[in-house]
Amino acid sequence: MVQRQVEEPLTERAQHLLKMLVHRYIRDGQPVGSRALTRDSGLDLSAASIRNVMADLEEAGYVQSPHTSSGRIPTDRGYRFFVDSLLKVRSDGGLDADNLQIRLDGGQDRESLVDSASNLLSGLTHLAGVVTLPRRDYGAIRHIEFLPLTERRILAITVLNDHEVQNRVIETDRGYDPAELQQVANYLSAEFAGKSVAEVRRGLLEAMQADQQHMNSLMTSAIAVAQELFNDGDGEEDDFVMAGETNLMTFAELSSVEKLKELFEAFGRKRDILHLLDRCLAADGVQIFIGQESGYQAFDGVSLVTSTYQNDDEVLGVLGVIGPTRMAYDRVIPIVDVTARLLGHALKPGH
């Protein structure tokens, strides 16, 4: 017998029944039987006909039976088809954007805004909210100060966007006295005021490639110190804030001791989540990872709905919601989308 290489598309009847099954399972968390679908489908079909359609869906990998005598539940593939082809989402989800914007006060510093956004996501969805910290190279430089700590260690104080202050300890190749540091700070503040960290890095690279003989000692010192201050660092900024992790314990499919341990260990390591979120940085709009699509065993049975947040055309980071695969996608997707737009707006310089 020759195996079919091309799968037949789902009939309208099969799509309708799959949609009904997914909606009911998301709502109740219990396997859905053919009798329940017969009552709810609105189709003039017998229970036997619906059982035949369910058997075809199971053979194609869209649904599965957890036990031989039970009804069926969606698979990751079934959820994917549901999200891509059957789900209708309102653009704003009926959310009060003005009220949400008030809860994301633009007067806060970036860490507080990120924390507010993660709590907002968790509170609205009753799932876990996650937000990466904005990349360090966003924002306009307003002022720079240096304080000597030891002979070759300096505390650099950088003011961004009029209100945000970043402190960083840097190590230099030689010692600088306070007067020299003041000159360097004045020079850098004047040279780079109003520019982003990314623009500063480009300016430093151009200065380093310039004719060294035409640089005076102040410029040489300023470039040396600025290199340490504005280098890419060691990834210490690649972090995220999470809220509402304990909400996941309320879902039966995630509540076993083994599953919770696996999931919370992944949260603690951070590496896996950061890798997933990094994959979303170059994507447009809302991205969804369903179960095994993430590529990490700890996220089997879990979905991650994400979106980038940005300042005009510059992507600053990623935020999203983590929950069981049977989450209410029609509610979660607009919440993630709206929160991303509001956070990007709140982080605009001068807002």
C-alpha positions as a printed Julia matrix, in Angstrom:
351×3 Matrix{Float64}:
   0.0    0.0    0.0
   1.44   3.37  -1.02
   1.5    5.98   1.77
  -0.02   9.35   0.91
   2.63  12.07   0.76
   0.23  15.03   0.55
  -2.35  15.48   3.28
  -5.88  16.36   2.32
  -7.13  19.71   3.63
  -9.68  19.66   6.42
 -13.29  19.86   5.3
 -15.47  22.71   6.56
 -17.27  20.19   8.76
 -14.01  18.99  10.3
 -12.8   22.56  10.84
 -16.06  23.51  12.54
 -15.96  20.52  14.89
 -12.28  21.1   15.69
 -13.07  24.73  16.52
 -15.93  23.67  18.8
 -13.74  21.09  20.52
 -10.88  23.54  21.13
 -13.21  26.22  22.5
 -14.9   23.75  24.84
 -11.61  22.27  26.05
 -10.12  25.73  26.68
 -13.22  26.6   28.7
 -13.63  23.38  30.73
 -10.24  21.66  30.7
 -11.93  18.28  30.23
 -11.78  15.9   27.24
 -14.66  16.54  24.86
 -16.88  13.63  23.8
 -18.82  13.17  20.57
 -22.14  13.51  22.41
 -21.21  16.98  23.68
 -20.15  18.02  20.19
 -23.44  16.73  18.8
 -25.3   19.04  21.19
 -23.05  22.09  20.7
 -22.07  21.94  17.03
 -25.3   23.21  15.52
 -24.79  20.75  12.65
 -27.41  18.27  11.53
 -25.13  15.29  12.17
 -25.58  12.1   14.1
 -23.23  11.16  16.95
 -21.86   8.39  14.71
 -20.99  10.9   11.96
 -19.25  13.16  14.47
 -17.31  10.18  15.83
 -16.1    9.45  12.31
 -14.93  13.04  11.84
 -13.16  12.93  15.24
 -11.44   9.68  14.23
 -10.19  11.35  11.05
  -8.93  14.37  13.04
  -7.16  12.05  15.45
  -5.53  10.09  12.64
  -4.33  13.39  11.12
  -2.82  14.46  14.46
  -5.15  17.35  15.35
  -6.71  15.72  18.43
  -5.87  12.88  20.77
  -7.57  10.69  23.36
  -5.87  10.84  26.77
  -7.66   7.59  27.75
  -9.34   4.96  25.62
 -12.79   5.61  27.09
 -12.57   9.41  27.28
 -13.3   12.17  24.82
 -10.61  14.0   22.89
  -8.37  17.0   23.49
  -6.44  19.16  21.0
  -2.8   18.41  20.19
  -0.17  21.09  19.6
  -0.94  20.69  15.9
  -4.64  21.15  16.56
  -4.0   24.34  18.52
  -1.72  25.62  15.76
  -4.4   25.1   13.1
  -6.97  26.69  15.4
  -4.81  29.77  16.02
  -3.72  30.2   12.4
  -6.97  29.39  10.58
 -10.01  29.35  12.88
  -9.45  32.0   15.54
 -11.03  35.45  15.26
  -9.37  38.12  17.42
 -10.59  41.68  17.94
  -7.85  44.22  17.29
  -8.19  45.74  20.76
  -9.84  42.84  22.56
 -12.33  45.26  24.1
  -9.57  46.66  26.33
  -9.69  50.17  27.78
  -6.36  51.41  26.43
  -6.59  54.77  28.22
  -7.03  53.07  31.58
  -4.15  50.7   30.87
  -1.92  53.61  29.83
  -2.51  55.21  33.23
  -1.27  51.99  34.85
   1.9   52.29  32.74
   2.93  55.75  33.93
   5.55  57.23  31.65
   7.15  59.05  34.6
   8.63  55.84  35.94
  12.14  54.63  35.17
  12.53  51.76  32.74
  12.84  49.02  35.38
   9.64  50.19  37.06
   7.84  50.35  33.72
   8.94  46.82  32.84
   7.8   45.59  36.25
   4.43  47.34  35.8
   4.01  45.82  32.35
   4.71  42.26  33.55
   2.21  42.69  36.4
  -0.32  44.18  33.98
   0.0   41.18  31.65
  -0.35  38.75  34.54
  -3.27  40.59  36.09
  -5.27  40.81  32.86
  -4.72  37.19  31.77
  -4.35  35.42  35.15
  -1.28  33.75  33.65
   2.44  34.57  33.87
   3.62  37.85  32.33
   7.2   38.29  31.1
   8.99  41.4   29.8
  12.63  41.74  28.77
  14.47  44.83  29.94
  14.98  47.44  27.21
  18.33  47.17  25.49
  20.96  49.39  27.01
  21.59  51.27  23.8
  18.15  52.87  23.65
  17.47  56.43  24.77
  19.17  59.79  24.32
  22.18  60.77  26.43
  21.72  64.01  28.38
  24.65  64.16  30.77
  27.68  62.14  31.94
  29.57  62.3   35.25
  32.55  60.31  36.58
  33.55  59.62  40.19
  36.92  57.97  40.96
  36.59  54.9   43.21
  40.1   53.51  43.19
  43.11  54.23  40.99
  41.67  52.42  37.94
  37.99  52.01  38.85
  35.47  54.74  38.05
  31.76  55.13  38.75
  30.14  56.39  35.55
  26.78  58.14  35.95
  24.8   58.57  32.72
  21.51  60.5   32.48
  19.2   59.35  29.68
  15.95  60.9   28.45
  15.99  63.67  31.08
  14.95  61.42  33.96
  16.62  57.99  33.78
  19.94  57.54  35.58
  22.25  54.6   34.9
  25.27  53.83  37.08
  28.1   51.61  35.97
  31.52  50.81  37.41
  34.22  50.74  34.71
  37.88  49.76  34.83
  40.48  51.77  32.91
  43.98  51.03  31.63
  45.47  53.84  33.71
  44.56  56.12  36.6
  42.72  59.44  36.14
  42.68  62.28  38.67
  39.36  64.04  39.48
  40.18  67.11  37.4
  40.97  65.0   34.35
  37.76  63.01  34.81
  35.78  66.24  34.99
  37.29  67.4   31.7
  36.52  64.04  30.08
  32.91  64.11  31.37
  32.38  67.66  30.09
  33.79  66.73  26.69
  31.66  63.57  26.34
  28.5   65.32  27.55
  28.98  68.06  24.95
  30.04  65.68  22.16
  27.31  63.06  22.6
  24.36  64.98  24.1
  21.11  63.97  22.41
  22.64  60.88  20.79
  21.73  57.27  21.52
  24.27  54.79  22.88
  24.26  53.06  19.49
  25.19  56.35  17.81
  27.91  56.9   20.4
  29.41  53.5   19.62
  29.5   54.35  15.92
  31.1   57.71  16.71
  33.76  56.06  18.86
  34.58  53.6   16.11
  35.03  56.43  13.63
  37.19  58.36  16.1
  39.39  55.32  16.72
  39.92  54.98  12.97
  40.87  58.64  12.61
  44.44  59.89  12.46
  45.72  59.43  16.02
  48.35  62.15  15.56
  45.67  64.82  15.25
  44.05  63.92  18.57
  44.89  65.95  21.62
  45.31  64.32  25.03
  41.73  65.15  26.1
  40.23  63.44  23.06
  42.46  60.42  23.56
  41.45  60.15  27.23
  37.77  60.66  26.42
  37.76  57.93  23.78
  39.55  55.51  26.11
  37.07  56.07  28.94
  34.02  56.12  26.64
  35.06  52.79  25.13
  34.77  51.19  28.55
  31.5   52.94  29.35
  29.69  52.23  26.1
  31.0   48.8   25.14
  28.49  45.98  24.62
  29.23  44.51  28.03
  28.94  40.86  28.94
  25.19  40.42  28.45
  24.29  41.6   31.92
  21.43  43.63  30.47
  19.87  40.59  28.75
  17.37  39.99  31.51
  13.64  39.86  32.02
  11.01  40.45  34.67
   8.3   37.86  35.31
   5.08  38.11  37.31
   2.29  35.66  38.12
   4.22  32.4   37.86
   2.09  30.89  40.63
  -1.01  31.39  38.46
   0.17  28.39  36.43
  -0.31  26.13  39.45
  -4.09  26.52  39.14
  -4.18  24.53  35.86
  -4.47  20.78  36.39
  -2.25  19.91  33.42
   0.62  21.96  34.89
   0.07  21.24  38.58
   2.0   18.0   39.02
   5.09  18.28  41.21
   7.34  17.07  38.39
   5.94  19.5   35.82
   6.05  22.48  38.17
   9.62  21.67  39.16
  10.68  21.43  35.52
   8.91  24.66  34.61
  10.13  26.72  37.56
  13.7   25.48  37.06
  13.47  26.79  33.48
  12.23  30.13  34.82
  15.16  30.21  37.26
  17.78  29.4   34.63
  16.39  32.16  32.39
  18.54  30.98  29.48
  15.77  29.04  27.72
  13.18  31.82  28.01
  15.69  34.45  26.88
  16.56  32.33  23.86
  12.87  32.03  22.97
  12.31  35.76  23.43
  15.4   36.6   21.38
  13.88  34.63  18.5
  10.97  37.11  18.55
  13.1   40.28  18.26
  13.2   40.25  14.46
   9.56  39.2   14.01
   6.63  41.51  13.26
   3.46  41.43  15.31
   2.37  38.78  17.8
   4.3   35.5   17.81
   3.01  32.27  19.37
   4.96  29.19  20.44
   2.67  26.25  21.21
   3.97  23.36  23.3
   6.8   21.51  21.61
   7.27  24.28  19.03
   9.53  26.02  21.56
  12.09  23.23  21.28
  12.41  22.92  25.07
  11.02  19.97  27.0
  10.16  22.16  29.98
   7.65  24.04  27.8
   5.7   20.99  26.65
   2.07  21.73  27.46
   2.84  25.46  27.64
   2.25  28.28  25.16
   4.13  31.57  24.91
   2.41  34.54  23.24
   4.84  37.42  22.56
   5.24  40.76  20.83
   8.11  43.21  20.48
   7.74  46.66  22.0
   9.42  49.58  20.33
  10.12  53.28  20.27
   9.11  54.46  16.81
  11.02  52.07  14.52
  13.56  50.91  17.12
  12.82  47.57  18.81
  13.54  47.84  22.53
  12.57  44.4   23.8
   9.97  41.63  23.94
   7.03  40.97  26.24
   4.55  38.14  26.47
   2.35  35.76  28.4
   3.17  32.19  29.44
   0.34  29.75  30.16
  -1.06  26.31  29.34
  -1.66  25.44  25.7
  -5.4   25.65  26.43
  -5.18  29.37  27.19
  -7.88  31.68  25.81
  -5.89  32.89  22.79
  -8.67  35.24  21.65
  -8.22  37.21  24.92
  -4.48  36.84  25.4
  -3.37  37.93  21.92
  -4.93  41.45  22.01
  -3.76  41.94  25.62
  -0.16  41.22  24.56
  -0.48  43.41  21.46
  -1.98  46.41  23.29
   0.45  46.18  26.23
   3.41  46.13  23.83
   2.19  49.32  22.14
   1.53  51.04  25.46
   4.92  50.1   26.91
   6.73  51.34  23.81
   4.85  54.65  24.08
   5.62  54.98  27.8
   9.34  54.5   27.12
   9.55  57.27  24.53
  12.08  59.96  25.5
  10.4   62.96  27.07
   7.11  61.13  27.59
